[in-house]
C-alpha cells in the first residue's frame, strides 16, 4: 500500500511540474510575440529584441526537453516501469526519484550517460 501511495505522490509531483513548465512556455511565447509586435525603431532596440527572442526560443527548447522527460516518466508510471533504469533495468535510487522524479537512469548509468558512454 505504501508503494501505491508513493507512486500517487510521484504522479502528482510530475503533473504539477508539467503544468509549471507549460506555464513557462506560454510566458516565453507571450514575451516573444510582444517583442515582435512592438517593432524596434533603432539598431540597439532591434538587437535587444533579437536577443530576447533567441533567449525565449532557447528557454522554450529546454522546456520542451523537460516536458518530454516528464511525459516519458508519466508513461513509465502508467506502464508500471517507473523507478526502473532504462539502461540497466535496476531500480533507480529512491532519493534520486524524490529529487528528480523524471530520472530515466540510476546514478551509475547517469554517470555513464554524462560521459557519453551510453
Secondary structure as the mmCIF struct_conf table of DSSP 4:
data_model
#
loop_
_struct_conf.conf_type_id
_struct_conf.id
_struct_conf.beg_label_comp_id
_struct_conf.beg_label_asym_id
_struct_conf.beg_label_seq_id
_struct_conf.end_label_comp_id
_struct_conf.end_label_asym_id
_struct_conf.end_label_seq_id
HELX_RH_AL_P HELX_RH_AL_P1 UNK A 2 UNK A 38
BEND BEND1 UNK A 41 UNK A 42
HELX_RH_AL_P HELX_RH_AL_P2 UNK A 43 UNK A 79
TURN_TY1_P TURN_TY1_P1 UNK A 80 UNK A 80
TURN_TY1_P TURN_TY1_P2 UNK A 82 UNK A 83
STRN STRN1 UNK A 84 UNK A 84
TURN_TY1_P TURN_TY1_P3 UNK A 86 UNK A 88
HELX_LH_PP_P HELX_LH_PP_P1 UNK A 90 UNK A 90
STRN STRN2 UNK A 91 UNK A 91
HELX_LH_PP_P HELX_LH_PP_P2 UNK A 92 UNK A 93
HELX_RH_AL_P HELX_RH_AL_P3 UNK A 94 UNK A 99
TURN_TY1_P TURN_TY1_P4 UNK A 101 UNK A 102
BEND BEND2 UNK A 105 UNK A 105
HELX_RH_AL_P HELX_RH_AL_P4 UNK A 107 UNK A 114
TURN_TY1_P TURN_TY1_P5 UNK A 115 UNK A 116
#
